[in-house]
Amino acid sequence: MTATSSPRRKRVVGLGGTFRQASSSERIVRAVLAECAAMGAETTMFDGPSLARLPHFNPENPARTAEEQALVEAVRGCDAIVIGSPGYHGGYSGLVKNAVDLLEDLRGDARVYFEGLPVGLVVTAAGWQACGTTLSALRDVVHAMRGWPTPVGIAVNSVEQRPFGPDGALADDGIARAVRAQAQQIMGFAFEVSTEVSAGGLA
Ligand SMILES: Cc1cc2nc3c(=O)[nH]c(=O)nc-3n(C[C@H](O)[C@H](O)[C@H](O)COP(=O)(O)O)c2cc1C
């Protein structure tokens, strides 16, 4: 008889959203996480209120609150990330940027920042222009952090589209398809890529 060990479940961390009770960016990140969970992932969400409890990141202060440690450790141990932001003044929000800046703590790790990780991106904005500019800005950030933005990025116009029905479930077929496709890309990502890049270095 051959012993087989089942692979551990992939860990997917979501972060994003706003202070608003029914934050659309948060709900869509949660929808992506739910699809990942349906495909076997273990998921953890850091929503708007939890990101708001993080102090302003100060590179000269090594002290970390329990909340800061929780976010850093979750990302340190994860296999994929989903980041969601509203479009604020044509870019992503300060709340999300502060959380991303804290992940500077991963710079000295064997796996630096988001190296080798698929990163799903979600944006909601009141207009198409900010949908595009904010998604593009987030992609740049993920590249800077050595992550791999999934080909499917989700941009929702919160004035023209109604992603959720009264029961709280995704009610827009197009958005539901994008959510599923992004989750599939996250879960199907070839994790070997990171090992090769780490081993061979970058030319
Ligand atoms: C401070 C602020 C700035 C905003 N700037 C823009 C903007 O430049 N372009 C845009 O289309 N929508 C803008 N919006 C609208 C939000 O992007 C939109 O309502 C978004 O769906 C809110 O996300 P949430 O539901 O997660 O809170 C802004 C909203 C706020 C509060």
PDBQT file of the ligand as one rigid body, heavy atoms in Angstrom, charges set to zero:
ROOT
HETATM    1  C1  LIG A 301     -13.678  60.303  -0.944  1.00  0.00    +0.000 C 
HETATM    2  C2  LIG A 301     -14.317  59.661  -2.136  1.00  0.00    +0.000 A 
HETATM    3  C3  LIG A 301     -13.740  59.840  -3.385  1.00  0.00    +0.000 A 
HETATM    4  C4  LIG A 301     -14.312  59.227  -4.489  1.00  0.00    +0.000 A 
HETATM    5  N1  LIG A 301     -13.723  59.426  -5.705  1.00  0.00    +0.000 NA
HETATM    6  C5  LIG A 301     -14.270  58.843  -6.796  1.00  0.00    +0.000 A 
HETATM    7  C6  LIG A 301     -13.673  59.037  -8.085  1.00  0.00    +0.000 A 
HETATM    8  O1  LIG A 301     -12.694  59.742  -8.255  1.00  0.00    +0.000 OA
HETATM    9  N2  LIG A 301     -14.259  58.430  -9.131  1.00  0.00    +0.000 N 
HETATM   10  C7  LIG A 301     -15.368  57.635  -8.999  1.00  0.00    +0.000 A 
HETATM   11  O2  LIG A 301     -15.827  57.089  -9.996  1.00  0.00    +0.000 OA
HETATM   12  N3  LIG A 301     -15.924  57.423  -7.807  1.00  0.00    +0.000 NA
HETATM   13  C8  LIG A 301     -15.422  58.005  -6.693  1.00  0.00    +0.000 A 
HETATM   14  N4  LIG A 301     -15.980  57.795  -5.479  1.00  0.00    +0.000 N 
HETATM   15  C9  LIG A 301     -17.122  56.863  -5.356  1.00  0.00    +0.000 C 
HETATM   16  C10 LIG A 301     -16.665  55.487  -4.843  1.00  0.00    +0.000 C 
HETATM   17  O3  LIG A 301     -15.581  54.977  -5.579  1.00  0.00    +0.000 OA
HETATM   18  C11 LIG A 301     -17.815  54.473  -5.000  1.00  0.00    +0.000 C 
HETATM   19  O4  LIG A 301     -18.956  54.937  -4.330  1.00  0.00    +0.000 OA
HETATM   20  C12 LIG A 301     -17.398  53.103  -4.486  1.00  0.00    +0.000 C 
HETATM   21  O5  LIG A 301     -18.291  52.161  -5.019  1.00  0.00    +0.000 OA
HETATM   22  C13 LIG A 301     -17.422  53.021  -2.962  1.00  0.00    +0.000 C 
HETATM   23  O6  LIG A 301     -16.970  51.752  -2.546  1.00  0.00    +0.000 OA
HETATM   24  P1  LIG A 301     -17.611  51.009  -1.312  1.00  0.00    +0.000 P 
HETATM   25  O7  LIG A 301     -19.019  50.624  -1.712  1.00  0.00    +0.000 OA
HETATM   26  O8  LIG A 301     -16.737  49.816  -1.079  1.00  0.00    +0.000 OA
HETATM   27  O9  LIG A 301     -17.622  51.965  -0.155  1.00  0.00    +0.000 OA
HETATM   28  C14 LIG A 301     -15.464  58.417  -4.358  1.00  0.00    +0.000 A 
HETATM   29  C15 LIG A 301     -16.045  58.258  -3.087  1.00  0.00    +0.000 A 
HETATM   30  C16 LIG A 301     -15.474  58.868  -1.985  1.00  0.00    +0.000 A 
HETATM   31  C17 LIG A 301     -16.117  58.683  -0.627  1.00  0.00    +0.000 C 
ENDROOT
TORSDOF 0
